[in-house]
């Protein structure tokens, strides 16, 4: 894949519960070296900055990697979302 066609996409994956018991090296080994464990609206989350050809590809690949880590479950009701506030028109 042509690296020059990549764009960095920032998004947040909301988790069902805390990942306190999940070592960060498991996230890294799963390919989430571009994600930080954080909170979004008081809920556990992964803040991801992913280089990918499209936002859809970035979200899909991060979701697959996150779900491969034991103990990490995404909240399907509210994921993913943008960390930037919505602009009013």
N, C-alpha and C positions, 0 to 999 in steps of 0.2 A: 504494500500500500504506500502511496506517495505521501511522505511525511509533510510536505508543504500544503497538502489539501486538508490537513488536520486543523481543527479549531478546539480550543479549550472550553469545555462546557462545565458550568458549575450548577449543581443541584443537590438536593437533600433527600436521602432515603429515610423515611420514618420507620422506626423499629417497634415491634410489639412489646418489647421489654428491654431492660438494661443488658448491656454486654459485659458487665463487670467480671464475670467468670471466664470470658473469652480473651485469651492472651492476644495482644496486638500483633504478635508475630504470625498468628493464624490468619488474621485479616491480610497481612502483608503477603504471606505465602499464597493466599487465594487470588492475589492480583490487585488487592485494594491498597496498594502503596500510595495511591492518590486520594485516599479518604482519611478523614479524621473523625473519631468518635466525639460526638458533641450532643447538645440538646437543641431541640427546635420547639418553641412554644411549650417548654417544660417536659417534652417527651424525648426519649433517647433517639439518636439519629446518627447517620453517617453523612458528613459533609464532603461531597466528592467534587474534585476538579479533574475532569477526564478529557484527554486529547482523543478526539474521534472525528470521523468524517461527518457525523450528524448527531444531534441531540438524542434521537431515538436509539441510535447505535450505542451511545455512551450510557444511557439509562439501562438498556437491555443487558449490556455486558457487565455493568456494576451490579445489577440485580442478580444475575446468574452467579457472579462471584460471591456476593454476600450470602446468598442462600446456600452456597456450598460449605459455609463455615458452620460447624456444629454449635448450636446455641444461639445463632443469629436468625431471627425471623422478622421479615418485613411486615409492616402493617399495611395490608392491601387496601384498606379504606382510604388512606391518605398519603399515598406515595406515588411518584416522587413529587416534590414541589420545589419551587425556586426560592432561594434564601433572600432574594432581593424583594423589597416591598413593592406591591402593585402601584403603578403610577395612575393617578386620576387624570381623566381627560377633561 
